[in-house]
């Protein structure tokens, strides 16, 4: 079961990383969140989940990242950027789901 989710995560991550970064979002803060760092943090956590279980402090960071998306996404008015960051959130959410499954 976890392997299927990991395969899906890898596929989603490939699709997300293939999307161009939204124009005008470099150096932009939305709801006090640097959008480049949000992108980089997402990639970092997801690639680490793909490599194996996260250590406990990183699991907490992944959960906090999901909270940031919930704060930031409603504040993005650019249609493409909203799609881009929604994809990032979905990838991070699946990574968190996989981590939760590893505990069982």
C-alpha positions, 0 to 999 in steps of 0.5 A: 500500500505504501509503495503505491502511494510512494509511486503516486507521490513520485509522479505528482512530484514530477508533474509539480516540478515540471511546472514553471515557477509562477512569474512575479512570485520570486521575492514575493511574500504572501501572508508573511511567507516567502513564496520561493522558500515555500516551494523549496521547503515543499520539494525538500520534504517530499524528496526526503519522504521519497527517500525514507521515513522522516525523523520526528522533527521533520515530520512536525515541519511537514505538518506546519508546512501544510498549515502554511499552505492553508493560510497562503492559498486563499490569498493568492489571486493569480490563477496560475500561481494558485494552481501551482501552489495547490499542486505543491500543497497536494504533494505535501499532503500526500507526503504527510499521509505516507508518513502517517502510514509509516507509523502504523 
